[in-house]
Amino acid sequence: MTLTVSTVLLFGIASVVAVKTRATGPGAAVLLFLFGFFTAGTGAHEPINDLVASFADFLASFD
C-alpha cells in the first residue's frame, strides 16, 4: 500500500512544530525556507524540487 502526502502539508506541519517548540538553528531555517518555497512555487521550483525528490529517493533506497 502506498500513501501519498503533499510536501507542502508535511513542511507546514513541521514548520508549526518548529515554531511551537521554539526550535532554532540551521535545521529549522532550512525547514521554514522549504515550506515557503513549496508554498510560493517560484521560478526556482524545478531545481529545488528535483533536489528534494532525489534526497527522498536516496532515503527510500535504504529500505
N, C-alpha and C positions, 0 to 999 in steps of 0.2 A: 504494500500500500504506500502510495506517495502522497505526502502532504505538501502543499504549496502555500507559502506565506509571502506577502509582499515585503520587499526590503524596506519600503517607507514605513510600514507598520512595525517591523522589527526595530528599526533605528528610532522610531518615535517612542516606543516603549522603553528602549534602552536609554534614550535621552531623558525621559521623565524620571527614570530611576536614578540616573546620574545627577540630575538636578535635585531631586528629593534627598538623596544621601549626601549631597554636597561633595561629590567626588571631584577631585581636581587632578590636574596633571595632563600629560600628553595624551593618554588614552581617552580621557573624557573630551579633550579638544578635538581629536580625530573623529570620535563618535558623533559629536554635535555638528562637525563640518559635513560628515557624510549624510547625516539626516537632512541638513539644509540643502545639500547638493541634490540629493534624490528628490526632495520636495520641489525644488525650483526647476529642475530639468534644464540646466543651462546648456550652452553650446559645447562644453567640455564633457557632456554626458557620456558619450560613447567611450572615450579612453578610460575614464574612471569606472564606468560600468564594466568594461572588459577586464580591468584590473581586479575588481571585486569578484567578478564571475570566475576568473582564473584562480583566485585565492580560495573561493568556495569549492572549486573542482579539486584543488590541492588538498583541502581538508577532507573532501569526500573520498579521495584515493586511499586514505588510511583505513578505510572500512574493510 
